[in-house]
Amino acid sequence: MSERPASEKPLVADAAPEAVDDRRARRNVLALVAAQAILGAQMPVNFILGGLAGQILAPDKCLATLPISLIVLGSMLSAPAISGLMGRRGRRVGFLTGAAGGAAGATLCALGLMCDSFALFLAGALCTGVYMSAQGFYRFAAADTASAAFRPKAISWVMAGGLAAAILGPQLVKLTADALAPVPFAGAYAAVAALNIFGAPLFLLLDIPRPRPPADAPRGRPVRALLRDPRILTPMICAMVSYSLMNLVMTSTPLAVVGCGFGASDAADIVSAHVLAMFAPSFFTGALIARFGETRIIALGLLLLAGAGAAALAGVELSNFYLALVLLGLGWNFGYIGATSMLAGAHAPEERARVQGLNDFAVFGMVTLASLASGGLMNCVGGDPQTGWSAVNLAMIPFLTLAGGALIWFALRRPAA
């Protein structure tokens, strides 16, 4: 019997077989892993160079990390629209839109550097946020056609695609940063634009049905009711804290490394180690979640984030930077993937777009504030880079307390997941 094209397959009709047959889910995961590896390489490039380019272009050094903040702001603002677009037109259209945003943003950033225009560079950073928003939905797309048993592994495998991105991105910086000399970094942004253009066809391989609920299907709970559900509120808080603290510290890292007397290549290597630590555990994070439950894995992530802050406060040798950033990456992985898995199983199918859009709006809103605070704390607190770096890491404490308290509250209300 012939199978209808994926675009014509109703979600409701396919729900029963997909619950026990993960062949389609595995094919989708392969395409998403490749996209995470290739297109995802642009994010390390943006985070390595955003603050350094900002220091060159910004009229005030306290605004050095503003480009990174605008990437995250663009992601926050576009998350509900991207989620809604995927709900109406499917994942493929949303991901292609993200790649277009990444290509446009990188092109504008390269032009901003060539024209010595901070405003143009900031416009490019804002457009890049559209890609970052779409990339955030790769993990949810992995879960769309997966069974409940395969879902944590599908999410973690897609996140593991970032391991290749962690290697490719920093190497891309080293190979292309001076390719358009004498304009620093412009060549790297031109390479990022090419990544988006040549990587976008990967999304044509996806086979994820568009949601087509029947006319009389329930609309799901309103936002206020969703936020009163501990199964939704708790992972949202933990995802917000895990991602924002990772961004807070990582955004300042290149500035701190260079400010403490090391080179830009050292900063790239440290960020590379950090991104490797973010994604390498994803090969087994899903299995750990299946064995120990989301609550325990999120708790482990929060403890690792606290360890990262302690290592950073212990000194400013290269070894301290490496240890702090590796722990930071590990903490993000367990905290963020654990929260994503918990959230993916906490809502009805008809609530998917609403919950995921709300979650990413909140997460990237918090990350925007963190990246803004990062530059201010690093460059404008105290009189030297070491004092600023200490201020960045001390700022983690209240947010870790919030997430830890929310997780304890959730665990006391119900048995561990």
C-alpha positions in Angstrom: 0.0 0.0 0.0 1.4 3.4 -1.0 2.0 6.0 1.7 0.7 9.5 1.4 3.2 12.4 1.2 4.4 13.6 4.6 2.7 16.9 4.1 -0.7 15.2 3.8 -0.4 12.9 6.8 -2.7 14.1 9.6 -1.1 14.1 13.0 -4.1 12.4 14.7 -4.3 9.5 12.3 -0.6 8.7 12.8 -0.5 9.0 16.5 -1.2 5.4 17.4 1.4 3.7 15.1 4.1 6.2 15.9 3.7 5.4 19.6 5.3 2.0 19.0 7.2 2.4 15.8 10.2 4.9 15.9 11.5 4.3 12.4 10.3 7.7 11.2 11.5 9.4 14.4 15.0 7.9 13.9 15.1 9.2 10.3 14.1 12.7 11.5 16.7 12.6 14.3 19.4 11.9 11.7 18.4 15.0 9.7 18.2 17.1 12.8 21.6 15.9 14.1 23.2 16.9 10.8 21.5 20.3 10.9 22.7 20.8 14.5 26.2 19.9 13.5 26.5 22.1 10.4 24.2 25.0 10.9 24.8 25.0 14.6 28.5 25.8 14.1 27.5 29.4 13.6 26.6 29.8 17.3 30.1 29.3 18.7 31.3 31.7 16.0 28.8 34.4 17.1 29.6 33.9 20.8 33.4 33.9 20.4 33.4 37.0 18.1 30.3 39.0 19.3 32.0 40.6 22.3 35.4 41.0 20.6 33.8 42.7 17.6 31.7 44.8 20.0 34.8 46.0 21.7 36.1 47.2 18.3 32.9 48.9 17.1 31.1 50.0 20.3 31.4 53.7 21.3 31.3 52.5 25.0 33.1 49.4 26.1 30.3 48.6 28.5 28.3 47.8 25.4 30.8 45.3 24.1 28.5 42.3 24.6 25.4 44.1 23.3 25.6 42.2 19.9 25.3 38.9 21.8 22.4 40.3 23.8 20.6 41.3 20.6 21.1 37.8 19.2 19.3 36.4 22.2 16.7 39.2 22.1 16.0 38.4 18.5 15.5 34.8 19.5 13.2 35.7 22.3 11.0 38.0 20.1 10.8 35.5 17.2 10.2 32.4 19.3 6.4 32.7 19.5 6.2 33.6 15.8 8.5 30.7 14.8 6.5 28.3 17.0 3.2 29.5 15.5 4.6 29.2 12.0 5.6 25.6 12.7 2.2 24.9 14.2 0.5 26.2 11.0 3.0 25.2 8.2 5.2 22.5 9.8 8.7 22.2 11.2 10.4 22.4 7.8 9.1 25.9 7.0 10.1 27.2 10.4 13.6 25.7 10.2 14.1 27.1 6.6 13.0 30.5 7.9 15.6 30.3 10.7 18.4 29.5 8.2 17.4 32.5 6.1 17.6 34.7 9.3 21.1 33.3 10.0 22.3 34.0 6.5 21.0 37.5 6.5 22.3 38.2 10.0 25.8 37.0 9.2 25.9 39.1 6.0 24.9 42.2 7.9 27.5 41.6 10.6 30.2 41.2 7.9 29.0 44.5 6.3 29.0 46.2 9.7 32.6 45.3 10.3 33.6 46.4 6.8 31.8 49.7 7.2 32.9 50.2 10.8 29.2 50.5 11.7 28.1 49.3 15.1 24.4 49.9 14.2 24.7 47.6 11.2 26.5 45.0 13.2 23.7 45.1 15.8 21.1 44.7 13.1 22.8 41.6 11.9 23.0 40.2 15.5 19.2 40.8 15.8 18.6 38.8 12.6 20.8 36.1 13.8 18.4 35.6 16.7 15.8 34.2 14.2 18.2 31.3 13.5 18.9 30.8 17.2 15.2 30.7 17.9 14.6 28.1 15.2 17.5 26.0 16.3 16.0 25.9 19.8 13.1 23.9 18.3 15.3 21.1 16.9 15.0 19.3 20.2 11.2 19.6 20.2 11.0 18.4 16.6 13.0 15.3 17.6 10.3 14.4 20.1 7.3 15.0 17.7 7.3 11.6 16.1 9.0 9.7 18.9 7.4 7.3 21.4 7.5 8.1 25.1 10.3 5.6 25.5 12.4 7.0 22.7 11.7 10.7 23.4 14.6 11.4 25.9 17.1 9.7 23.6 15.8 11.5 20.5 16.2 14.9 22.2 19.7 14.1 23.6 20.9 12.7 20.2 19.9 15.9 18.4 21.6 17.9 21.1 24.7 15.7 20.6 24.9 17.0 17.1 26.3 20.2 18.7 29.5 18.2 19.4 30.5 18.6 15.8 29.4 22.2 15.9 31.7 22.7 18.9 34.6 21.6 16.9 33.7 23.2 13.6 32.7 26.7 15.0 35.9 27.7 16.7 38.1 26.2 13.9 36.0 28.3 11.5 37.0 31.3 13.5 40.7 30.5 13.3 40.6 29.7 9.6 38.5 32.6 8.4 38.7 35.5 11.0 41.4 37.2 8.9 40.3 36.0 5.5 39.0 39.5 4.5 42.0 41.4 6.0 42.5 44.1 7.0 38.9 43.9 8.4 39.1 41.6 11.5 36.4 38.9 11.8 34.5 39.8 8.6 35.7 36.6 6.9 34.2 34.4 9.7 30.8 36.0 9.3 30.9 35.5 5.5 31.6 31.8 6.3 28.6 31.7 8.6 26.4 33.0 5.8 27.6 30.2 3.6 26.9 27.6 6.3 23.2 28.7 6.4 22.8 28.7 2.6 24.4 25.3 2.0 23.0 23.6 5.2 19.4 24.6 4.7 18.5 21.7 2.3 18.9 19.3 5.2 15.4 20.3 6.4 13.9 18.9 3.2 14.7 15.5 4.6 12.3 15.9 7.5 9.2 13.8 7.7 7.2 15.4 10.5 3.4 15.7 9.9 1.8 19.1 10.3 -0.6 19.3 13.2 -4.1 19.0 11.8 -6.5 18.4 14.7 -10.1 17.9 13.8 -12.4 20.9 14.0 -13.9 19.8 17.3 -10.6 19.0 19.0 -9.9 20.7 22.3 -7.9 24.0 22.1 -5.9 23.2 25.3 -5.5 25.2 28.4 -4.9 29.0 28.4 -1.5 30.4 29.3 -2.5 31.2 32.8 -3.6 27.6 33.5 -0.4 26.3 31.9 1.8 28.3 34.2 -0.1 27.0 37.2 0.8 23.4 36.3 4.0 22.5 38.3 4.9 20.0 35.5 5.2 23.0 33.2 6.4 25.8 35.5 9.2 23.8 37.1 11.0 22.8 33.9 10.5 26.3 32.5 12.3 27.9 35.5 15.1 25.3 35.4 15.6 25.8 31.6 15.6 29.6 32.1 18.2 29.4 34.8 20.4 26.7 33.1 20.5 28.6 29.8 20.8 32.1 31.1 23.7 31.3 33.6 25.5 29.5 30.8 25.1 32.5 28.6 26.0 34.9 31.4 29.4 33.3 32.0 30.2 32.3 28.4 29.5 35.7 27.0 32.1 37.2 29.3 34.7 34.5 28.9 36.5 35.8 25.8 36.7 39.3 27.4 38.0 37.8 30.6 40.5 35.6 29.0 42.0 38.4 26.8 41.7 40.9 29.7 43.7 38.6 31.9 46.6 38.5 29.4 45.9 35.6 27.2 45.3 35.5 23.5 42.2 35.4 21.3 43.2 31.9 20.2 43.2 30.8 23.9 39.7 32.2 24.2 38.6 30.3 21.1 40.1 27.0 22.6 38.4 27.6 25.9 35.0 28.2 24.3 35.6 25.1 22.1 36.1 23.0 25.2 33.0 24.6 26.8 30.8 23.8 23.7 32.2 20.2 23.6 31.2 19.8 27.3 27.8 21.2 26.4 27.0 18.6 23.8 29.3 15.5 24.4 27.2 14.2 27.3 24.2 14.2 25.0 25.1 10.7 23.8 24.1 9.4 27.2 22.0 12.1 28.8 18.8 10.5 27.5 19.7 7.1 28.9 20.5 8.8 32.3 17.1 10.5 32.2 15.4 7.2 31.5 17.2 5.5 34.4 17.3 8.2 37.1 14.4 10.6 36.0 14.4 14.2 34.9 14.3 15.7 38.4 17.6 14.1 39.5 19.4 15.0 36.2 18.2 18.6 36.4 19.5 18.7 40.0 22.9 17.4 38.9 23.0 20.1 36.2 22.4 22.8 38.8 25.1 21.5 41.0 27.6 21.5 38.1 26.7 25.1 37.3 27.5 26.0 40.9 30.8 24.1 40.6 31.6 26.2 37.5 31.2 29.4 39.5 33.4 28.1 42.2 36.2 27.2 39.8 36.0 30.6 38.2 36.2 32.4 41.5 39.2 30.3 42.5 41.6 32.1 40.1 42.3 33.4 36.6 44.8 30.9 35.3 44.1 29.1 32.0 43.3 26.0 34.0 40.6 27.8 36.0 39.0 29.1 32.8 39.1 25.6 31.2 37.6 23.9 34.3 35.0 26.6 34.9 33.8 26.5 31.3 33.8 22.7 31.0 31.7 22.4 34.2 29.4 25.2 32.8 28.8 23.2 29.7 28.1 20.0 31.6 25.7 21.8 33.9 23.9 23.3 30.9 23.5 19.9 29.3 22.0 18.1 32.2 19.9 21.1 33.3 18.6 22.1 29.9 18.0 18.6 28.4 16.4 17.4 31.6 14.1 20.4 31.6 13.2 19.9 27.9 12.4 16.3 28.4 10.2 17.1 31.4 8.4 19.8 29.5 7.9 17.7 26.4 5.9 15.2 28.4 3.8 17.7 30.4 1.3 19.0 27.8 -1.3 17.8 25.4 -0.7 17.6 21.7 -3.0 20.6 21.0 -0.9 22.7 23.5 2.4 22.0 21.9 2.9 25.2 19.9 1.6 27.3 22.8 3.8 25.7 25.5 6.9 25.5 23.4 6.6 29.1 22.2 5.9 30.3 25.7 8.9 28.3 27.1 11.4 29.6 24.5 10.1 33.2 24.9 10.7 33.0 28.6 14.1 31.2 28.3 15.5 33.6 25.8 14.0 36.6 27.6 16.1 35.5 30.6 19.1 34.9 28.5 18.8 38.3 26.9 19.0 39.9 30.4 21.9 37.7 31.3 23.9 38.6 28.2 23.2 42.3 28.8 24.3 42.0 32.4 27.4 40.0 31.4 29.0 42.9 29.6 28.1 45.4 32.3 29.4 43.2 35.1 32.6 42.4 33.2 33.5 45.8 31.9 31.9 48.2 34.4 32.2 46.6 37.8 35.5 47.2 39.6 38.6 48.5 37.9 40.1 45.4 36.3 39.0 42.3 34.3 39.6 39.9 37.3 37.1 41.9 39.5 34.6 42.0 36.6 34.9 38.2 36.1 34.3 37.6 39.8 31.2 39.8 39.7 29.9 37.7 36.7 30.3 34.5 38.6 28.9 35.7 41.9 25.7 36.8 40.0 24.9 33.1 39.5 24.0 32.5 43.2 20.5 34.0 43.4 19.4 32.2 40.2 20.7 28.9 41.2 18.9 29.3 44.5 15.6 30.0 42.6 15.9 27.0 40.3 17.0 24.7 43.2 14.1 25.9 45.3 11.6 25.3 42.4 13.0 21.8 41.9 12.8 20.9 45.6 9.2 22.2 45.7 8.3 20.0 42.7 10.0 16.9 44.1 8.2 17.3 47.4 4.8 17.6 45.6 5.2 14.3 43.7 7.5 11.4 43.4 10.7 11.9 41.3 10.1 11.5 37.6 
